[in-house]
Amino acid sequence: MAFPHELPGAAEIRASKVSEAHEGAASKSAAFSALHELPRAAAALLKNPTFLFLNLAGASEGMLISGFAAFLPKLIENQFAVNASEAALLLGVITVPAGGGGTFLGGWLVKRWQLACAGIIKLCVAATVLAAAFTFSFVLTCDDYPFAGVTVMYNSPAVAGADRLTAMCNSDCSCAHAPYSPVCGADGAVYYSACHAGCTRQTLAGAAQLFHQCSCVMTRQNITLPTFELEGVSNSSISYEAINSICKTDCPYLWVFVCLSFGVMLFTFLATMPALSATLRCVREDQRSFALGIQWIKVRLLGTIPAPLLFGFLIDLSCSLWSTSCNKTGACLQYDNINMSRYMLGIALVGKLCSLLFFFLAWWFYRPPGSKNGNAIVPSVDLVVCAEKTNGNVTNVANGTVERASNGYCNAALECSDHL
């Protein structure tokens, strides 16, 4: 409360700035000072095409950011056979430096190149093009690991009338109500549970559960299982046929995917600060707070709120094995990697192309002040109003520009500041 209404010199700095508001938003009547004038002010903003398309671009970008923040760990976990904690860690490695670096770089480029509103929107277009190019990282996919009864057949005949997880080798085990607890067999296949692998014996080796006499696991070993020694007996390894884990897959694309996803995030966040700056510049100064409120309502309603629903629907389409309980479908237990990759690539490309289209339309329809008069840099100024605001002491008027008044500053591209 001890601060003044505004800091010293603020009026001069504000008056020296050139307005970049869209040509159609220059009317003084567009401002509002009472609640009953709110609909008219909102209508005036909605008639600003640059503001409208920047809002739609923000909604499209918000949808992608919100959706991938929620579901990218699931994609990494399933595509590259890593556990949930490793997937979350990789998401942090991608998002934190790329998001922070992109946001800082976008703001720095606007300041470094001294970009006007049209140039800022062009920067957003360029960043979106690069981000769209990096979205092809989703074509990198790994093969599904062999899942007995889901992606590969059992090594024994199927049982007529039974579900696909039941075969002759485990039909006597009554596995219908066995909980989902995947085990990796020595044959390289993953089984729904030790029961579905036909195992009859179990040995505990620390946190590991080792299973023996598994009738569904082929005798030949296609993978090398970890070695465990008998407790208290040296140089004695435990012979087993399955272990309570998912078989590791040899996929060389994990770090390539991480690097390309870093590029997507970097250029996505690079456009955020320039887009915000363009939004503030394309509307009048006295409408900026209201414009930001309108923009965030659109971003929430059209982008971040429906994003989890849309992404969740597409993720569910790629499910190849659902859990069931009391004849009701539960969570997805196994995803088809190829379908998941295609769906994520599709939504990422569509989202980026929509953002690109909206940024382009925002630039295309943008008209700087004075463009209707053939002078987009220095529009006309009401000299009478300016003279009144400066007590009539206008000292230099040239080519329609009021450079300095004895009681303050006035710029031809702005109506004189109310604080002069």
C-alpha positions in Angstrom: 0.0 0.0 0.0 3.0 2.3 0.4 3.7 2.2 -3.4 2.5 5.1 -5.5 -0.2 4.8 -8.2 2.6 4.3 -10.7 6.4 4.5 -10.6 8.2 7.7 -11.6 8.7 7.8 -15.4 6.0 5.3 -16.1 3.9 7.8 -18.0 6.7 8.8 -20.3 7.6 5.2 -21.1 4.0 4.3 -21.7 3.4 7.3 -24.0 6.6 6.6 -26.0 5.5 3.1 -26.9 3.9 2.5 -30.3 0.5 0.8 -30.1 0.4 -2.5 -32.1 -3.3 -3.3 -31.4 -5.2 -4.7 -34.4 -6.6 -2.0 -36.6 -10.2 -2.9 -35.7 -9.5 -2.7 -32.0 -8.5 1.0 -31.9 -11.8 2.5 -31.0 -12.0 4.1 -27.7 -15.6 2.9 -27.2 -14.3 -0.6 -27.0 -13.2 0.0 -23.4 -15.5 -0.7 -20.4 -15.6 0.7 -17.0 -18.8 -0.8 -15.6 -20.1 -4.4 -15.3 -23.0 -3.8 -17.7 -20.5 -2.9 -20.4 -18.7 -6.3 -20.1 -20.6 -8.0 -23.0 -19.8 -5.2 -25.4 -16.1 -5.3 -24.4 -16.1 -9.1 -24.9 -17.8 -8.8 -28.3 -15.1 -6.3 -29.3 -12.4 -8.7 -28.4 -14.1 -11.6 -30.2 -14.2 -9.4 -33.4 -10.4 -9.2 -33.3 -9.3 -12.0 -35.7 -5.7 -12.0 -34.6 -6.7 -12.3 -30.9 -9.2 -15.1 -31.8 -6.7 -17.2 -33.8 -4.0 -16.8 -31.1 -6.5 -18.1 -28.6 -7.2 -21.1 -30.8 -3.5 -21.8 -31.3 -3.1 -21.6 -27.5 -5.9 -24.1 -27.0 -4.3 -26.5 -29.5 -0.9 -26.2 -27.8 -2.5 -26.5 -24.4 -4.3 -29.7 -25.4 -1.0 -31.3 -26.6 1.0 -30.2 -23.5 -1.7 -31.4 -21.1 -2.3 -34.7 -22.9 1.3 -35.7 -23.2 2.1 -34.6 -19.7 -0.4 -37.2 -18.5 0.1 -40.0 -20.9 3.7 -39.8 -22.2 5.1 -41.8 -19.2 2.6 -44.6 -20.1 3.8 -44.5 -23.7 7.5 -44.7 -22.7 6.8 -47.5 -20.1 5.0 -49.7 -22.7 7.0 -48.9 -25.8 10.5 -49.3 -24.3 9.7 -51.8 -21.5 10.8 -49.6 -18.6 9.2 -49.4 -15.2 6.9 -46.6 -14.1 9.5 -44.8 -12.0 12.1 -44.8 -14.9 9.4 -43.5 -17.3 8.5 -40.6 -15.0 12.2 -39.8 -14.6 12.7 -39.7 -18.4 9.7 -37.4 -18.7 11.3 -35.1 -16.2 14.6 -35.2 -18.2 12.7 -34.2 -21.3 10.3 -31.6 -19.9 12.2 -29.6 -17.3 15.2 -28.4 -19.3 13.2 -28.2 -22.6 10.3 -26.4 -21.1 12.5 -23.9 -19.1 15.0 -23.4 -21.9 12.3 -23.0 -24.6 10.4 -20.4 -22.6 13.6 -18.4 -21.9 14.8 -18.7 -25.4 11.5 -17.5 -26.9 11.4 -14.4 -24.7 15.1 -13.7 -25.4 14.6 -13.9 -29.2 11.7 -11.4 -29.1 13.9 -9.0 -27.2 17.1 -9.7 -29.1 15.5 -9.1 -32.5 13.2 -6.3 -31.3 10.3 -8.0 -33.0 7.0 -6.2 -33.6 3.7 -8.1 -33.3 3.7 -9.4 -36.9 7.3 -10.6 -36.5 6.4 -12.3 -33.2 3.6 -14.3 -34.8 6.1 -15.3 -37.6 8.4 -16.6 -34.9 5.5 -18.7 -33.5 4.9 -20.1 -36.9 8.6 -21.1 -37.3 8.7 -22.7 -33.9 5.6 -24.7 -34.6 6.9 -26.0 -37.9 10.0 -27.2 -36.2 8.0 -28.8 -33.3 5.8 -30.6 -35.9 8.9 -32.0 -37.6 10.1 -33.5 -34.3 6.8 -35.2 -33.6 7.8 -37.9 -36.1 9.7 -39.3 -33.1 6.6 -41.3 -32.4 7.3 -43.5 -35.5 10.0 -45.0 -33.3 8.4 -48.1 -31.9 9.6 -51.4 -30.4 8.0 -54.8 -31.0 5.6 -56.1 -28.4 7.2 -58.6 -26.1 5.8 -62.1 -26.5 2.8 -62.4 -24.3 1.4 -65.9 -24.1 -2.2 -66.0 -25.3 -2.1 -62.3 -26.4 0.6 -61.6 -28.9 1.9 -65.2 -29.3 0.2 -68.6 -29.0 0.9 -71.0 -26.1 3.2 -74.0 -26.7 0.3 -76.3 -26.2 -3.2 -76.7 -27.9 -6.0 -74.3 -26.9 -9.0 -75.4 -24.9 -12.3 -75.2 -26.8 -14.6 -72.6 -25.2 -12.0 -71.2 -22.9 -10.5 -67.7 -22.9 -7.3 -67.1 -24.8 -5.2 -67.2 -21.6 -6.1 -70.8 -21.1 -4.4 -73.7 -22.8 -4.0 -77.4 -22.3 -0.8 -76.9 -20.3 -2.6 -74.8 -17.6 -6.2 -76.0 -17.9 -6.0 -78.1 -14.7 -4.6 -75.1 -12.6 -8.0 -73.2 -12.3 -6.3 -69.9 -13.2 -9.6 -68.0 -14.1 -9.4 -66.0 -10.9 -5.7 -65.6 -10.6 -4.6 -62.0 -10.2 -2.5 -60.3 -12.8 1.1 -60.9 -11.8 3.3 -61.2 -14.9 6.2 -63.7 -15.0 9.0 -64.0 -17.5 9.6 -67.5 -18.7 13.0 -69.0 -19.8 11.5 -69.3 -23.3 11.3 -65.4 -23.5 7.5 -65.2 -23.2 5.6 -63.3 -20.6 2.7 -65.1 -18.8 -0.3 -63.5 -17.1 0.7 -65.2 -13.9 2.7 -68.1 -12.6 -0.5 -70.1 -12.6 -1.0 -69.4 -16.3 2.6 -70.5 -16.9 1.7 -73.8 -15.4 4.2 -73.5 -12.5 3.7 -75.7 -9.4 6.6 -74.8 -7.2 8.0 -71.5 -5.9 11.3 -70.4 -4.3 11.9 -67.0 -2.7 15.3 -65.4 -3.4 15.1 -62.0 -1.6 12.5 -59.9 -3.4 12.5 -62.3 -6.4 10.1 -65.1 -6.8 11.4 -68.0 -8.7 9.1 -70.6 -10.2 9.7 -74.3 -11.1 8.1 -77.1 -13.0 6.2 -74.7 -15.3 4.4 -76.9 -17.9 3.7 -74.0 -20.3 7.3 -72.8 -20.5 9.3 -74.5 -23.3 12.3 -76.4 -22.1 14.8 -74.6 -24.4 16.0 -71.2 -23.1 15.6 -68.3 -25.4 16.8 -65.7 -22.9 19.3 -65.7 -20.0 17.5 -65.4 -16.7 19.3 -63.8 -13.7 21.3 -66.2 -11.5 20.5 -66.7 -7.8 22.5 -68.8 -5.3 21.1 -71.0 -2.6 21.2 -69.2 0.8 24.2 -70.2 2.8 25.6 -72.4 0.0 28.4 -71.0 -2.2 28.8 -71.7 -5.9 25.3 -73.2 -6.1 22.8 -71.6 -8.4 19.0 -72.1 -8.3 17.5 -73.7 -11.3 14.1 -72.2 -12.3 12.0 -71.6 -15.3 10.2 -68.3 -14.6 10.6 -65.2 -12.5 8.2 -62.5 -11.3 9.0 -59.8 -13.8 8.4 -58.8 -17.4 11.0 -60.0 -19.9 13.4 -57.2 -21.0 13.3 -56.4 -24.7 16.3 -55.2 -26.7 15.1 -51.9 -28.2 17.7 -49.4 -29.3 15.4 -46.4 -29.8 14.9 -45.2 -26.2 17.5 -42.5 -26.1 16.8 -41.5 -29.8 13.1 -41.0 -28.7 14.2 -39.0 -25.7 16.3 -36.7 -27.8 13.6 -36.1 -30.4 11.0 -35.6 -27.8 13.3 -33.0 -26.2 13.1 -31.1 -29.5 9.3 -31.3 -29.6 9.1 -29.8 -26.1 11.8 -27.2 -26.7 10.1 -25.7 -29.8 6.7 -26.0 -28.3 7.6 -24.0 -25.2 9.7 -21.6 -27.4 6.5 -20.4 -28.9 4.7 -19.8 -25.6 6.2 -16.5 -24.5 6.1 -15.0 -28.0 2.4 -16.0 -28.4 1.6 -14.4 -25.0 3.5 -11.2 -26.1 1.6 -11.2 -29.4 -1.7 -11.6 -27.6 -1.0 -8.6 -25.4 0.2 -6.5 -28.3 -2.8 -7.1 -30.6 -5.3 -5.7 -28.1 -5.6 -2.3 -26.6 -3.6 -1.6 -23.4 -6.7 -1.0 -21.3 -8.1 -4.4 -22.4 -5.1 -6.6 -21.8 -6.1 -8.0 -18.5 -9.6 -8.8 -19.7 -8.1 -10.3 -22.9 -5.9 -12.6 -20.9 -8.9 -13.8 -18.9 -10.9 -14.5 -22.1 -7.9 -16.3 -23.6 -7.4 -18.6 -20.6 -11.1 -19.5 -20.6 -10.8 -20.6 -24.2 -7.6 -22.5 -23.6 -9.1 -24.4 -20.7 -12.5 -25.2 -22.4 -11.0 -26.1 -25.8 -7.6 -27.5 -24.8 -6.5 -28.6 -21.3 -9.9 -29.9 -20.1 -10.8 -32.2 -23.0 -7.2 -33.3 -23.5 -7.1 -36.1 -21.0 -10.4 -37.5 -22.3 -9.2 -37.4 -25.9 -5.8 -38.9 -25.2 -7.3 -41.5 -22.9 -9.7 -42.6 -25.6 -6.9 -43.0 -28.1 -4.7 -44.9 -25.6 -7.6 -47.3 -24.8 -8.0 -48.0 -28.5 -4.5 -49.5 -28.5 -5.3 -51.9 -25.6 -4.9 -55.6 -26.4 -5.7 -57.1 -23.0 -8.2 -55.8 -20.4 -8.5 -56.8 -16.8 -11.9 -58.2 -15.9 -13.6 -58.5 -12.5 -17.2 -59.8 -12.0 -17.8 -59.6 -15.7 -16.8 -55.9 -15.7 -13.9 -54.5 -17.7 -11.2 -52.8 -15.7 -7.8 -51.3 -16.5 -5.8 -52.1 -19.6 -3.0 -54.6 -18.9 -1.3 -54.8 -22.3 -1.0 -52.3 -25.1 -0.3 -52.8 -28.8 2.9 -50.8 -29.3 2.4 -50.1 -33.0 -1.2 -48.9 -32.6 -0.2 -46.7 -29.6 2.6 -45.1 -31.6 0.3 -44.4 -34.6 -2.4 -42.9 -32.5 0.1 -40.6 -30.6 1.7 -39.6 -33.9 -1.7 -38.8 -35.4 -2.9 -36.6 -32.5 0.5 -34.9 -32.2 0.6 -34.0 -35.9 -3.1 -32.9 -36.1 -2.6 -30.7 -33.0 0.6 -29.1 -34.4 -0.9 -28.6 -37.8 -3.9 -26.9 -36.2 -1.6 -24.7 -34.2 0.4 -23.9 -37.4 -2.8 -23.0 -39.2 -4.1 -20.7 -36.4 -0.8 -18.9 -36.0 -0.7 -18.4 -39.8 -4.2 -17.0 -39.8 -3.4 -14.7 -36.9 -0.5 -13.3 -38.9 -2.6 -13.1 -42.1 -5.4 -11.2 -40.6 -3.3 -8.9 -38.4 -3.5 -5.3 -39.4 -1.2 -2.9 -37.5 -2.6 0.6 -36.5 -2.9 2.9 -39.5 -2.8 0.1 -42.1 -6.1 1.3 -43.6 -4.5 4.7 -44.3 -1.5 3.1 -46.0 0.7 4.0 -43.0 1.1 1.0 -40.7 3.9 2.4 -38.7 2.8 5.9 -37.6 -1.0 6.2 -37.8 -2.7 9.6 -37.4 -3.1 11.3 -34.1 -5.8 13.7 -32.8 -3.7 16.8 -32.3 -6.5 18.6 -30.5 -6.8 15.8 -27.9 -3.0 15.8 -27.6 -2.8 19.5 -27.2 -5.5 19.4 -24.5 -3.6 16.6 -22.6 -0.4 18.6 -22.7 -2.0 22.0 -21.8 -1.7 23.1 -25.4 2.1 23.1 -25.3 2.9 21.0 -28.3 6.5 21.8 -29.3 7.2 19.7 -32.3 4.8 18.3 -34.9 6.2 16.7 -38.0 4.5 14.4 -40.4 1.6 13.8 -38.1 3.9 12.9 -35.2 3.9 14.7 -31.9 7.4 14.2 -30.5 7.5 16.2 -27.3 5.2 18.4 -25.3 6.2 20.7 -22.4 4.1 18.7 -20.0 4.9 15.2 -21.1 5.3 12.9 -24.1 3.0 12.0 -26.9 3.4 9.5 -29.7 1.6 9.6 -33.0 0.7 5.9 -32.8 -1.0 6.4 -29.5 -3.7 8.7 -28.2 -2.0 10.8 -25.5 -1.7 9.0 -22.2 -4.3 9.7 -19.6 -1.6 10.1 -17.0 0.2 13.0 -18.8 
